[in-house]
Amino acid sequence: MPDFKYSIANVPDIDQRWTSLPGGGGAFCVPTSTMNWMYYIANHGRPSAVVFPPADPSASSSTAMNVLMLSLFMLTHPERGTSGRTWHQGLDAWLKHRQVPAIALLFTVEDDSWILFDRLQQCAAAGGLLTIARGRYYKINGEYFRGGGHALTVVGLSSTSAGKQIVVHDPAQDDSDPETQSSPKKSTGNLTPMFGKFDGTLATMLRWGSSESPYELIDHVMIIFPLFAVTNLRGGAITVYSASLTSDAVEAREIPTPLAAGIADLAIHPAMRVAALGEGSGDIVAVDLISGDSRRLARLPGARRLAYGGRSRRLFVAQDRHVVALDDHGKEVSRAALDRPIDALAFDAAENRLIVASVSAGKLLRLSPELRHHGSHELPHVPGQGRLSLTVDEGDGALRLTRAGSPHVAELQAHPTNARAPGASPLRSGGVVPAERVKERGAIHVSAAGRIATFDRDGERVEGSPFNGLPAGPLLEVARSYSNADPEKMRRPEWHNR
């Protein structure tokens, strides 16, 4: 691999210890290292990224208040710190609340392939803003066990024949005075891959330095990535729209695929890839959105719909009366037979369930990631006769359905904690909107009459969405935040970062 050097300038280096923070801020490394990026975004054209201006760490009073506000979103404990799960949930909510056009991608030791240097390199080069957690591990009977960790802001990466290095801002460095902000200071670590059994998981992680008491390993990678959308404007190619984190600009690029006959469905993989289904062929290709490369993933005759989901990032493929789960290499890992045709798929991340819509059965089926049946709901009436689309609101879990050519969205709130009767409502824009495809991220993004339009939960047009008015094909997918963190593991004190 050729030499690589990445460096990002003018990133703040906020101290985590402040007299005004609970516990003096000693456990606030996660909101502090993440707030560095909010200040960076605010200083480069999006001031809404912070609550209390100015976005200048030297303004001590506002700095501590901004860290405190973000810590409330992340449920930071003044002694234990922040778990990876609440870190991700809090950051995702903050980005939406502050109207920053970005998604939060969290990968932990559960996902071996994303702890390696080459993918960090690719994400940084593609515009991702990286924060890591460096876990402290202790070796007991040949296995490594975590004993807490610390979050750091990544401002540099390099790979040469001499080795790999990471450059960070450490929020706990040079902050001995809890009343004032210290001067920025960079720390550098040498990285080497290390394979082992870590808290029950066989994985390769990046080891920081050479300490054995404890071993220091990168076991969380949080990436703030520009919000993007994928559509099929022409033939077998996909068009990718990427919002800028530092301006109102939107980059558009076309990526060709080998699906010359056209694309029947699209699904966004959390690791910055897209699965595209060939029209009429059953061919499924994986497109890397960073490199632009395409590769054939699988061929499933009769395949009609795609959906990604779950901590293992399975690709679920609907054939006429079967659902098939594929791994990242296109290998079939499970299959379920249904007694009625399948019309739409979506994954409910909050409930860790695949939702399958069958119009002829009049049902929404709930399947586990292993494709075991977990109940069903009555399918709400969806006005229109066109192709059915299904999405799950990542905030409240509402299931929303629409049909090509119809201006209505049908909604069903099926979660037992917030059950609500089904109903359909129109999208209001001063005229009929032929909604061909609906996906949403706190809003409803629609491909309508060849253009992208955004609506709120009440069906009113949302102005200011970065993709409004851009050309769209019949398929439209908008990226969502993602985390592979194990909820049970993240509840344990040793998996908090401070």
Backbone hydrogen bonds, N-H to C=O, Kabsch-Sander energy under -0.5 kcal/mol:
donor,donor_aa,acceptor,acceptor_aa,energy
4,F,159,S,-2.4
6,Y,157,L,-3.4
8,I,155,V,-2.2
16,Q,171,P,-2.1
18,W,16,Q,-0.7
18,W,24,G,-0.9
19,T,178,P,-2.2
21,L,18,W,-1.6
24,G,21,L,-2.3
25,G,22,P,-1.7
26,G,23,G,-1.2
28,F,25,G,-2.0
32,T,28,F,-1.8
33,S,29,C,-2.9
34,T,30,V,-1.9
35,M,31,P,-2.1
36,N,32,T,-1.3
37,W,33,S,-0.5
37,W,34,T,-1.0
38,M,34,T,-1.2
39,Y,35,M,-2.6
40,Y,36,N,-2.0
41,I,37,W,-2.8
42,A,38,M,-2.5
43,N,39,Y,-2.4
44,H,40,Y,-0.6
44,H,41,I,-1.0
45,G,42,A,-0.9
46,R,41,I,-1.8
49,A,46,R,-2.0
50,V,47,P,-1.4
56,D,54,P,-2.1
59,A,56,D,-2.3
60,S,58,S,-1.7
62,S,59,A,-0.5
63,T,59,A,-1.9
64,A,60,S,-2.1
65,M,61,S,-1.4
66,N,62,S,-2.2
67,V,63,T,-2.2
68,L,64,A,-2.3
69,M,65,M,-2.4
70,L,66,N,-2.2
71,S,67,V,-2.3
72,L,68,L,-1.7
73,F,69,M,-1.3
74,M,70,L,-1.7
75,L,72,L,-0.7
76,T,71,S,-2.2
77,H,81,G,-3.2
81,G,77,H,-1.7
82,T,497,N,-2.1
84,G,495,W,-0.7
87,W,83,S,-2.0
88,H,84,G,-2.1
89,Q,85,R,-2.5
90,G,86,T,-2.5
91,L,87,W,-2.2
92,D,88,H,-2.6
93,A,89,Q,-2.2
94,W,90,G,-2.3
95,L,91,L,-2.7
96,K,92,D,-1.7
97,H,93,A,-2.8
98,R,94,W,-2.9
99,Q,96,K,-1.1
100,V,95,L,-2.8
102,A,100,V,-2.4
103,I,225,F,-2.8
105,L,103,I,-0.5
105,L,223,I,-2.5
106,L,104,A,-0.5
106,L,482,Y,-2.6
107,F,105,L,-0.5
107,F,221,V,-2.3
109,V,219,D,-1.0
111,D,108,T,-2.5
112,D,110,E,-0.7
114,W,111,D,-1.4
115,I,112,D,-1.9
116,L,113,S,-0.6
119,R,116,L,-0.5
120,L,116,L,-1.3
121,Q,117,F,-2.7
122,Q,118,D,-2.0
123,C,119,R,-2.5
124,A,120,L,-2.5
125,A,121,Q,-2.4
126,A,122,Q,-1.5
127,G,124,A,-1.5
128,G,123,C,-2.8
129,L,224,I,-2.3
130,L,128,G,-0.6
131,T,222,M,-2.5
132,I,152,L,-2.5
133,A,220,H,-1.8
134,R,150,H,-3.2
135,G,133,A,-0.8
135,G,217,L,-3.0
136,R,148,G,-2.9
137,Y,135,G,-0.6
137,Y,215,Y,-3.2
138,Y,145,F,-2.5
140,I,138,Y,-0.5
140,I,143,E,-3.3
143,E,140,I,-1.8
144,Y,197,K,-2.9
145,F,138,Y,-2.4
147,G,136,R,-3.4
147,G,148,G,-0.6
148,G,494,E,-1.6
149,G,496,H,-0.8
150,H,134,R,-1.1
152,L,132,I,-2.6
153,T,169,H,-2.1
154,V,130,L,-2.2
154,V,152,L,-0.5
155,V,153,T,-0.6
155,V,167,V,-2.6
156,G,167,V,-1.4
157,L,6,Y,-2.1
158,S,165,Q,-2.1
159,S,4,F,-2.8
160,T,163,G,-2.4
163,G,160,T,-1.6
164,K,191,L,-0.7
165,Q,158,S,-2.6
166,I,189,G,-2.3
167,V,156,G,-2.8
168,V,187,S,-2.8
169,H,153,T,-2.3
170,D,168,V,-0.5
170,D,185,K,-0.5
173,Q,170,D,-1.8
175,D,172,A,-0.5
180,T,177,D,-1.0
187,S,168,V,-2.4
189,G,166,I,-2.5
191,L,164,K,-2.9
192,T,207,R,-1.5
194,M,205,M,-2.7
196,G,203,A,-2.1
198,F,196,G,-0.7
198,F,201,T,-3.2
199,D,144,Y,-2.7
199,D,197,K,-0.7
201,T,198,F,-1.7
203,A,196,G,-2.3
203,A,201,T,-0.5
205,M,194,M,-2.5
206,L,218,I,-0.6
207,R,192,T,-3.3
207,R,205,M,-0.6
208,W,216,E,-3.2
209,G,190,N,-2.9
209,G,207,R,-0.7
213,S,214,P,-1.1
215,Y,137,Y,-2.7
215,Y,212,E,-0.5
217,L,135,G,-2.2
217,L,215,Y,-0.6
218,I,206,L,-2.7
219,D,133,A,-1.8
219,D,217,L,-0.8
220,H,133,A,-1.1
221,V,107,F,-2.4
222,M,131,T,-3.4
223,I,105,L,-2.7
223,I,221,V,-0.5
224,I,129,L,-2.7
225,F,103,I,-2.5
225,F,223,I,-0.8
227,L,101,P,-2.6
229,A,241,Y,-2.3
230,V,477,E,-3.1
231,T,239,T,-2.2
232,N,475,L,-0.9
233,L,231,T,-0.6
237,A,234,R,-2.5
238,I,255,I,-2.5
239,T,231,T,-3.0
240,V,253,R,-3.0
241,Y,229,A,-2.7
241,Y,239,T,-0.5
242,S,251,E,-2.7
243,A,227,L,-3.0
244,S,249,A,-1.6
251,E,242,S,-2.7
253,R,240,V,-1.9
255,I,238,I,-3.2
260,A,258,P,-1.6
262,G,259,L,-1.6
263,I,235,G,-0.6
264,A,277,L,-3.4
265,D,277,L,-0.9
267,A,275,A,-1.8
269,H,267,A,-0.5
269,H,273,R,-3.3
272,M,269,H,-0.7
273,R,269,H,-1.1
274,V,287,V,-2.3
275,A,267,A,-3.1
276,A,285,V,-2.6
277,L,265,D,-2.5
278,G,283,D,-3.3
279,E,262,G,-2.5
281,S,278,G,-0.7
282,G,278,G,-1.0
284,I,298,A,-3.1
285,V,276,A,-2.4
286,A,295,R,-3.1
287,V,274,V,-3.2
287,V,285,V,-0.5
288,D,286,A,-0.5
288,D,293,D,-3.0
289,L,272,M,-2.1
289,L,287,V,-0.7
290,I,272,M,-0.6
292,G,288,D,-2.6
295,R,286,A,-1.9
297,L,284,I,-3.1
298,A,284,I,-1.7
300,L,282,G,-2.7
303,A,300,L,-2.1
304,R,318,A,-3.2
305,R,318,A,-1.2
307,A,316,F,-1.6
309,G,314,R,-1.7
313,R,310,G,-1.7
314,R,309,G,-1.6
315,L,326,L,-2.3
316,F,307,A,-3.6
316,F,314,R,-0.7
317,V,315,L,-0.5
317,V,324,V,-3.0
318,A,305,R,-2.5
319,Q,317,V,-0.6
319,Q,322,H,-2.9
323,V,336,A,-2.4
324,V,317,V,-2.7
325,A,334,S,-2.6
326,L,315,L,-2.6
327,D,331,K,-2.2
330,G,327,D,-2.0
333,V,325,A,-3.0
334,S,325,A,-1.1
336,A,323,V,-2.4
338,L,321,R,-3.2
342,I,320,D,-1.9
343,D,357,A,-3.2
344,A,357,A,-1.2
346,A,355,I,-1.7
348,D,353,R,-3.5
349,A,347,F,-0.9
352,N,348,D,-1.0
353,R,348,D,-2.0
354,L,367,L,-3.4
355,I,346,A,-3.5
356,V,354,L,-0.5
356,V,365,L,-2.5
357,A,344,A,-2.6
358,S,363,K,-2.5
362,G,358,S,-1.0
363,K,358,S,-1.7
364,L,377,H,-2.8
365,L,356,V,-3.1
365,L,363,K,-0.5
366,R,375,G,-2.9
367,L,354,L,-2.8
367,L,365,L,-0.5
368,S,372,R,-2.7
371,L,368,S,-2.7
374,H,366,R,-3.5
374,H,375,G,-0.5
377,H,364,L,-2.0
379,L,362,G,-2.5
386,G,404,A,-0.6
389,S,402,T,-2.7
391,T,400,R,-2.3
393,D,398,A,-3.1
397,G,393,D,-1.9
399,L,412,L,-3.4
400,R,391,T,-2.9
401,L,410,A,-2.8
402,T,389,S,-1.8
404,A,387,R,-1.8
406,S,403,R,-2.1
406,S,435,A,-0.9
409,V,425,S,-2.6
410,A,401,L,-3.0
411,E,423,G,-3.3
412,L,399,L,-2.5
413,Q,420,R,-0.9
414,A,412,L,-0.9
418,N,415,H,-1.8
419,A,416,P,-0.6
420,R,413,Q,-1.9
423,G,411,E,-1.8
425,S,409,V,-2.4
427,L,407,P,-2.5
428,R,426,P,-0.7
428,R,459,G,-2.9
429,S,427,L,-0.5
429,S,431,G,-0.6
435,A,406,S,-1.6
435,A,433,V,-1.6
436,E,434,P,-0.7
436,E,447,S,-2.5
439,K,445,H,-1.9
441,R,443,A,-0.6
444,I,455,F,-3.4
445,H,439,K,-3.7
445,H,443,A,-0.6
446,V,444,I,-0.5
446,V,453,A,-3.3
447,S,437,R,-1.4
448,A,446,V,-0.8
448,A,451,R,-3.3
449,A,434,P,-0.6
451,R,448,A,-1.6
452,I,470,L,-2.0
453,A,446,V,-2.5
455,F,444,I,-2.6
456,D,460,E,-2.5
459,G,456,D,-2.0
461,R,428,R,-0.7
462,V,454,T,-2.9
463,E,461,R,-0.6
465,S,462,V,-0.6
468,N,465,S,-1.3
469,G,452,I,-3.4
470,L,467,F,-2.0
472,A,450,G,-1.7
473,G,475,L,-0.5
477,E,230,V,-2.7
479,A,228,F,-2.8
482,Y,104,A,-2.3
484,N,106,L,-1.5
490,M,486,D,-2.5
491,R,487,P,-0.7
491,R,488,E,-0.8
492,R,489,K,-1.6
495,W,492,R,-2.0
496,H,493,P,-1.8
497,N,82,T,-2.4
498,R,149,G,-2.9
